[in-house]
């Protein structure tokens, strides 16, 4: 299982504004699906977002990087799907 770390630029205030039920869904998804299987839980991105991955939980997307050598997932953003890539 991969260790999950939130990057220092992660916007915690935005996450706190997400409805509580979605916050719980996102936390459970990260714990039960993303941490054990980061490659199967998302898709690799291209272009400017190369080396980053994305996965969806309802109307929200999680952007993350996988560091295989350290067995770590770095959470970059969790935002509404229409805003996350901007």
Secondary structure, DSSP 8 states (H G I E B T S, - for coil): --EEEE-TT--HHHHHHS-HHHHHHHHHHIIIIITT-HHHHSEE--GGGTT-EEEEETTEEEEEEEETTTTEEEEEEEEETTTTT-
